[in-house]
Amino acid sequence: MEYTRKSQRKEFRDDLGIPVTIIQFGKLQRQDITVQGVDISDGGLGIASSVPIAPGFIWFWRSVANQRGGMVVWSRKVEDHYRAGVQFLPIPISPNDYLKNE
């Protein structure tokens, strides 16, 4: 079966790492980790981590390519680290904005 991507990827490196929060699907567990960017396209970001990454919602604590988050759609172990694919989702406001009292 031939697989074609919707958007062409290009290499993406971030020497500082990307602090993220992941909320795993089916569980209300929060995972705060720092990941490394591997590649990027108009629709998503490939990331790497030293710890397992479960599919779920992901929030970038600083903007990555003008994006604030998305959904981890796949994850697997590759040699001594873990790789995952993030599909960007439009996230219009920060989590703190949801918590403000009016």
ROKE-407659 format. One record per atom (N, C-alpha, C): residue in one letter; chain; atom name; x, y, z. Coordinates in pm, 1 decimal. Example, Ala and Ser with C-alpha at 12.3 -4.5 7.8 and 13.67 -1.06 7.14 Angstrom:
<nodes>
NODE  res  chain  atom        px        py        pz
NODE    a      A     N    1319.0    -569.0     780.0
NODE    a      A    CA    1230.0    -450.0     780.0
NODE    a      A     C    1320.0    -330.0     780.0
NODE    s      A     N    1285.0    -225.0     708.0
NODE    s      A    CA    1367.0    -106.0     714.0
NODE    s      A     C    1290.0       3.0     787.0
</nodes>
This chain:
<nodes>
NODE  res  chain  atom        px        py        pz
NODE    m      A     N      84.7    -119.0       0.0
NODE    m      A    CA       0.0       0.0       0.0
NODE    m      A     C      88.6     124.5       0.0
NODE    e      A     N      65.6     211.9     -91.9
NODE    e      A    CA     143.8     333.9    -101.5
NODE    e      A     C      82.1     441.6     -12.1
NODE    y      A     N     167.5     512.4      60.8
NODE    y      A    CA     121.0     617.0     151.4
NODE    y      A     C     170.0     751.2     100.6
NODE    t      A     N      80.6     844.8      86.4
NODE    t      A    CA     120.7     978.8      44.5
NODE    t      A     C      78.3    1079.1     150.8
NODE    r      A     N     163.5    1172.9     176.4
NODE    r      A    CA     136.2    1275.9     276.5
NODE    r      A     C      53.6    1387.6     214.2
NODE    k      A     N     -26.6    1452.0     299.0
NODE    k      A    CA    -105.8    1565.8     252.5
NODE    k      A     C     -17.8    1687.9     229.7
NODE    s      A     N      84.7    1703.7     313.2
NODE    s      A    CA     174.5    1819.3     303.9
NODE    s      A     C     318.7    1770.3     308.6
NODE    q      A     N     403.5    1832.4     229.8
NODE    q      A    CA     544.4    1795.2     230.1
NODE    q      A     C     611.1    1839.6     359.6
NODE    r      A     N     690.7    1751.2     417.1
NODE    r      A    CA     761.7    1783.5     540.6
NODE    r      A     C     899.4    1839.8     510.2
NODE    k      A     N     946.3    1923.6     603.4
NODE    k      A    CA    1083.7    1970.8     596.4
NODE    k      A     C    1143.7    1957.5     735.4
NODE    e      A     N    1274.7    1951.8     740.9
NODE    e      A    CA    1342.8    1934.1     868.6
NODE    e      A     C    1310.7    2051.1     961.4
NODE    f      A     N    1297.2    2019.0    1091.3
NODE    f      A    CA    1269.7    2121.1    1192.0
NODE    f      A     C    1352.9    2088.9    1315.0
NODE    r      A     N    1436.6    2179.2    1354.6
NODE    r      A    CA    1519.9    2160.8    1473.6
NODE    r      A     C    1499.2    2277.7    1567.8
NODE    d      A     N    1490.7    2245.7    1694.4
NODE    d      A    CA    1477.0    2347.2    1798.6
NODE    d      A     C    1571.8    2309.2    1910.5
NODE    d      A     N    1685.5    2377.8    1919.1
NODE    d      A    CA    1788.6    2340.8    2015.6
NODE    d      A     C    1744.1    2351.9    2160.9
NODE    l      A     N    1644.7    2435.9    2188.5
NODE    l      A    CA    1597.8    2453.3    2325.5
NODE    l      A     C    1498.8    2345.9    2368.4
NODE    g      A     N    1442.2    2274.2    2273.9
NODE    g      A    CA    1334.5    2181.4    2305.4
NODE    g      A     C    1202.3    2256.4    2311.1
NODE    i      A     N    1094.0    2181.0    2309.2
NODE    i      A    CA     960.5    2240.2    2309.2
NODE    i      A     C     885.7    2190.4    2432.2
NODE    p      A     N     864.0    2275.3    2532.6
NODE    p      A    CA     785.3    2232.9    2649.2
NODE    p      A     C     639.3    2212.8    2606.7
NODE    v      A     N     583.2    2097.6    2644.1
NODE    v      A    CA     446.3    2064.8    2605.1
NODE    v      A     C     371.2    2002.5    2721.7
NODE    t      A     N     239.3    2007.2    2711.1
NODE    t      A    CA     150.5    1931.2    2798.0
NODE    t      A     C      67.0    1842.3    2708.2
NODE    i      A     N      57.8    1713.7    2745.1
NODE    i      A    CA     -22.0    1618.2    2668.9
NODE    i      A     C    -131.3    1563.9    2760.3
NODE    i      A     N    -254.9    1566.4    2712.9
NODE    i      A    CA    -368.2    1504.5    2782.1
NODE    i      A     C    -405.7    1381.0    2700.9
NODE    q      A     N    -377.7    1263.2    2756.9
NODE    q      A    CA    -397.2    1137.0    2686.9
NODE    q      A     C    -544.8    1109.4    2661.8
NODE    f      A     N    -577.1    1059.1    2542.5
NODE    f      A    CA    -714.8    1020.9    2511.2
NODE    f      A     C    -762.4     913.7    2609.3
NODE    g      A     N    -885.2     926.0    2656.5
NODE    g      A    CA    -944.9     825.0    2743.7
NODE    g      A     C    -904.2     833.3    2888.9
NODE    k      A     N    -813.3     922.4    2921.9
NODE    k      A    CA    -767.9     938.1    3060.1
NODE    k      A     C    -755.8    1087.0    3090.9
NODE    l      A     N    -771.8    1120.0    3214.1
NODE    l      A    CA    -751.8    1259.6    3254.7
NODE    l      A     C    -615.7    1272.7    3321.8
NODE    q      A     N    -513.1    1226.5    3252.4
NODE    q      A    CA    -376.9    1236.6    3302.8
NODE    q      A     C    -301.2    1339.6    3221.5
NODE    r      A     N    -229.5    1422.4    3292.3
NODE    r      A    CA    -151.7    1529.1    3230.0
NODE    r      A     C      -5.2    1486.3    3227.2
NODE    q      A     N      59.4    1504.9    3114.5
NODE    q      A    CA     200.5    1473.3    3098.8
NODE    q      A     C     272.0    1600.8    3055.4
NODE    d      A     N     357.7    1654.9    3141.9
NODE    d      A    CA     437.0    1773.6    3109.0
NODE    d      A     C     578.7    1727.6    3075.9
NODE    i      A     N     620.0    1746.1    2951.8
NODE    i      A    CA     752.7    1703.4    2907.5
NODE    i      A     C     809.3    1805.6    2810.3
NODE    t      A     N     936.0    1788.7    2776.4
NODE    t      A    CA     998.8    1868.3    2671.7
NODE    t      A     C    1033.2    1773.7    2557.6
NODE    v      A     N     990.3    1808.9    2437.9
NODE    v      A    CA    1014.5    1726.3    2320.1
NODE    v      A     C    1106.3    1800.7    2224.4
NODE    q      A     N    1159.1    1728.6    2128.0
NODE    q      A    CA    1242.3    1788.1    2024.3
NODE    q      A     C    1165.7    1784.4    1892.2
NODE    g      A     N    1168.8    1893.4    1818.9
NODE    g      A    CA    1110.5    1894.5    1685.5
NODE    g      A     C    1200.2    1818.4    1589.5
NODE    v      A     N    1139.7    1741.8    1499.4
NODE    v      A    CA    1214.1    1663.4    1401.7
NODE    v      A     C    1185.0    1712.9    1260.4
NODE    d      A     N    1056.3    1720.8    1226.8
NODE    d      A    CA    1017.8    1773.3    1096.8
NODE    d      A     C     883.4    1843.2    1109.5
NODE    i      A     N     850.9    1925.1    1007.9
NODE    i      A    CA     730.6    2007.3    1014.5
NODE    i      A     C     670.2    2019.4     874.9
NODE    s      A     N     538.7    2034.9     870.5
NODE    s      A    CA     467.8    2061.6     745.5
NODE    s      A     C     358.0    2162.2     777.0
NODE    d      A     N     280.5    2198.8     676.3
NODE    d      A    CA     169.1    2290.9     700.8
NODE    d      A     C      66.7    2230.0     795.5
NODE    g      A     N      57.0    2096.8     798.4
NODE    g      A    CA     -45.9    2031.8     878.6
NODE    g      A     C      -1.9    1974.1    1010.2
NODE    g      A     N     131.6    1967.2    1035.6
NODE    g      A    CA     171.8    1905.1    1160.5
NODE    g      A     C     319.7    1910.9    1188.3
NODE    l      A     N     358.3    1844.1    1297.3
NODE    l      A    CA     493.8    1847.0    1348.8
NODE    l      A     C     533.9    1706.7    1390.7
NODE    g      A     N     651.8    1662.0    1349.1
NODE    g      A    CA     708.7    1537.9    1398.6
NODE    g      A     C     793.0    1569.6    1520.2
NODE    i      A     N     776.8    1491.6    1628.2
NODE    i      A    CA     850.6    1517.5    1751.7
NODE    i      A     C     920.8    1391.3    1799.3
NODE    a      A     N    1020.5    1410.3    1885.9
NODE    a      A    CA    1093.0    1300.5    1948.5
NODE    a      A     C    1102.2    1328.2    2097.8
NODE    s      A     N    1105.1    1219.3    2175.5
NODE    s      A    CA    1109.1    1231.4    2321.2
NODE    s      A     C    1185.3    1113.0    2379.4
NODE    s      A     N    1238.7    1131.6    2499.0
NODE    s      A    CA    1305.7    1021.4    2568.3
NODE    s      A     C    1206.3     935.6    2646.4
NODE    v      A     N    1082.0     981.3    2657.7
NODE    v      A    CA     977.2     906.3    2728.9
NODE    v      A     C     863.0     875.2    2632.2
NODE    p      A     N     785.7     769.5    2659.4
NODE    p      A    CA     673.1     737.5    2570.9
NODE    p      A     C     573.4     853.3    2562.5
NODE    i      A     N     516.1     869.4    2445.1
NODE    i      A    CA     416.0     973.3    2419.9
NODE    i      A     C     288.0     903.0    2377.5
NODE    a      A     N     180.9     924.0    2450.7
NODE    a      A    CA      53.7     860.7    2417.9
NODE    a      A     C     -29.3     952.2    2328.8
NODE    p      A     N    -108.8     896.1    2237.5
NODE    p      A    CA    -199.1     980.2    2157.8
NODE    p      A     C    -292.3    1060.3    2247.6
NODE    g      A     N    -312.4    1186.0    2212.5
NODE    g      A    CA    -397.1    1275.4    2290.4
NODE    g      A     C    -381.5    1418.1    2242.5
NODE    f      A     N    -436.3    1509.4    2318.2
NODE    f      A    CA    -422.9    1651.4    2286.9
NODE    f      A     C    -289.6    1702.4    2338.5
NODE    i      A     N    -227.1    1792.3    2262.0
NODE    i      A    CA     -97.1    1846.9    2300.7
NODE    i      A     C    -102.5    1999.1    2292.0
NODE    w      A     N     -46.5    2063.8    2394.0
NODE    w      A    CA     -39.8    2209.8    2402.8
NODE    w      A     C     107.1    2249.9    2404.2
NODE    f      A     N     147.4    2338.0    2311.6
NODE    f      A    CA     284.3    2391.2    2309.0
NODE    f      A     C     287.9    2513.5    2399.3
NODE    w      A     N     379.4    2516.7    2495.4
NODE    w      A    CA     385.2    2629.3    2588.9
NODE    w      A     C     445.2    2754.4    2528.1
NODE    r      A     N     496.3    2741.5    2407.1
NODE    r      A    CA     531.5    2858.2    2325.9
NODE    r      A     C     498.8    2822.2    2181.8
NODE    s      A     N     468.0    2919.7    2103.6
NODE    s      A    CA     423.0    2897.9    1966.7
NODE    s      A     C     528.8    2825.5    1883.0
NODE    v      A     N     484.5    2728.8    1803.2
NODE    v      A    CA     570.0    2657.6    1708.7
NODE    v      A     C     508.8    2680.6    1570.5
NODE    a      A     N     580.1    2752.7    1486.8
NODE    a      A    CA     530.5    2785.5    1352.4
NODE    a      A     C     391.9    2848.8    1359.7
NODE    n      A     N     375.1    2940.0    1453.6
NODE    n      A    CA     248.4    3010.3    1476.5
NODE    n      A     C     133.8    2917.5    1518.7
NODE    q      A     N     167.3    2801.9    1572.4
NODE    q      A    CA      67.6    2707.1    1621.6
NODE    q      A     C      83.9    2691.6    1772.5
NODE    r      A     N     -27.3    2666.5    1842.0
NODE    r      A    CA     -22.6    2649.9    1987.4
NODE    r      A     C     -50.3    2506.7    2031.7
NODE    g      A     N     -93.9    2421.0    1940.6
NODE    g      A    CA    -118.3    2284.1    1981.5
NODE    g      A     C    -181.5    2200.5    1873.9
NODE    g      A     N    -220.6    2081.0    1914.2
NODE    g      A    CA    -280.5    1989.0    1819.3
NODE    g      A     C    -314.7    1857.4    1885.0
NODE    m      A     N    -301.8    1752.1    1805.7
NODE    m      A    CA    -339.1    1619.2    1849.7
NODE    m      A     C    -226.3    1522.8    1813.0
NODE    v      A     N    -178.2    1446.6    1911.2
NODE    v      A    CA     -81.2    1340.8    1883.4
NODE    v      A     C    -159.1    1227.7    1817.3
NODE    v      A     N    -131.2    1200.6    1690.4
NODE    v      A    CA    -209.8    1102.5    1616.1
NODE    v      A     C    -140.8     967.1    1602.8
NODE    w      A     N     -10.7     962.7    1624.7
NODE    w      A    CA      59.4     834.7    1627.0
NODE    w      A     C     184.8     848.5    1711.5
NODE    s      A     N     232.2     735.2    1763.1
NODE    s      A    CA     351.3     733.7    1846.3
NODE    s      A     C     412.6     594.2    1841.6
NODE    r      A     N     545.1     586.8    1839.9
NODE    r      A    CA     612.0     456.4    1842.9
NODE    r      A     C     755.8     472.2    1892.5
NODE    k      A     N     810.1     360.0    1940.3
NODE    k      A    CA     948.3     358.6    1985.5
NODE    k      A     C    1039.5     337.9    1865.0
NODE    v      A     N    1146.7     418.6    1857.9
NODE    v      A    CA    1245.3     408.3    1751.1
NODE    v      A     C    1382.7     406.3    1817.8
NODE    e      A     N    1445.2     290.4    1816.9
NODE    e      A    CA    1575.5     270.6    1880.6
NODE    e      A     C    1568.2     311.0    2027.9
NODE    d      A     N    1640.4     415.7    2068.8
NODE    d      A    CA    1645.9     452.9    2210.4
NODE    d      A     C    1557.5     571.8    2247.0
NODE    h      A     N    1463.7     609.5    2158.0
NODE    h      A    CA    1374.5     721.8    2186.4
NODE    h      A     C    1236.0     692.9    2129.1
NODE    y      A     N    1146.5     787.6    2144.1
NODE    y      A    CA    1009.7     774.4    2095.3
NODE    y      A     C     981.8     884.5    1994.6
NODE    r      A     N     909.9     847.6    1889.0
NODE    r      A    CA     870.5     943.8    1786.1
NODE    r      A     C     719.3     954.0    1784.8
NODE    a      A     N     669.8    1071.1    1750.4
NODE    a      A    CA     525.3    1091.6    1742.2
NODE    a      A     C     494.6    1195.4    1636.0
NODE    g      A     N     373.0    1188.2    1586.6
NODE    g      A    CA     325.0    1284.4    1488.5
NODE    g      A     C     212.6    1366.9    1546.8
NODE    v      A     N     223.6    1497.6    1533.5
NODE    v      A    CA     123.8    1591.3    1584.4
NODE    v      A     C      51.8    1655.5    1466.4
NODE    q      A     N     -79.2    1647.6    1467.8
NODE    q      A    CA    -160.3    1719.1    1369.0
NODE    q      A     C    -201.1    1851.3    1431.4
NODE    f      A     N    -165.3    1962.5    1367.2
NODE    f      A    CA    -201.9    2093.2    1420.8
NODE    f      A     C    -353.0    2109.1    1424.5
NODE    l      A     N    -402.9    2172.8    1529.6
NODE    l      A    CA    -543.6    2208.1    1543.1
NODE    l      A     C    -552.4    2355.9    1578.2
NODE    p      A     N    -652.9    2425.7    1530.7
NODE    p      A    CA    -667.0    2566.7    1568.5
NODE    p      A     C    -705.9    2577.6    1715.3
NODE    i      A     N    -621.3    2640.7    1793.0
NODE    i      A    CA    -648.0    2663.2    1935.4
NODE    i      A     C    -645.3    2813.8    1955.9
NODE    p      A     N    -762.6    2877.5    1965.0
NODE    p      A    CA    -769.0    3023.1    1960.9
NODE    p      A     C    -724.1    3094.6    2087.5
NODE    i      A     N    -735.4    3030.6    2203.4
NODE    i      A    CA    -698.0    3100.5    2326.5
NODE    i      A     C    -616.5    3008.8    2416.5
NODE    s      A     N    -551.0    3065.7    2513.8
NODE    s      A    CA    -468.9    2987.0    2605.2
NODE    s      A     C    -556.1    2918.1    2709.7
NODE    p      A     N    -506.1    2810.1    2772.1
NODE    p      A    CA    -584.2    2742.9    2876.3
NODE    p      A     C    -621.9    2836.7    2990.6
NODE    n      A     N    -536.5    2933.2    3021.6
NODE    n      A    CA    -566.8    3026.9    3130.7
NODE    n      A     C    -689.6    3111.0    3100.3
NODE    d      A     N    -714.8    3139.3    2972.2
NODE    d      A    CA    -832.7    3217.5    2935.3
NODE    d      A     C    -962.5    3143.3    2968.6
NODE    y      A     N    -958.4    3009.3    2965.6
NODE    y      A    CA   -1077.6    2931.9    3000.5
NODE    y      A     C   -1107.8    2938.7    3150.5
NODE    l      A     N   -1007.4    2969.5    3230.0
NODE    l      A    CA   -1020.8    2966.5    3374.8
NODE    l      A     C   -1055.4    3101.5    3436.6
NODE    k      A     N   -1057.5    3205.8    3357.4
NODE    k      A    CA   -1084.7    3338.5    3410.5
NODE    k      A     C   -1228.5    3348.7    3459.3
NODE    n      A     N   -1244.5    3412.1    3572.4
NODE    n      A    CA   -1379.3    3438.1    3626.0
NODE    n      A     C   -1430.6    3567.9    3567.6
NODE    e      A     N   -1555.4    3568.2    3534.6
NODE    e      A    CA   -1613.9    3691.7    3479.3
NODE    e      A     C   -1710.8    3751.5    3577.3
</nodes>
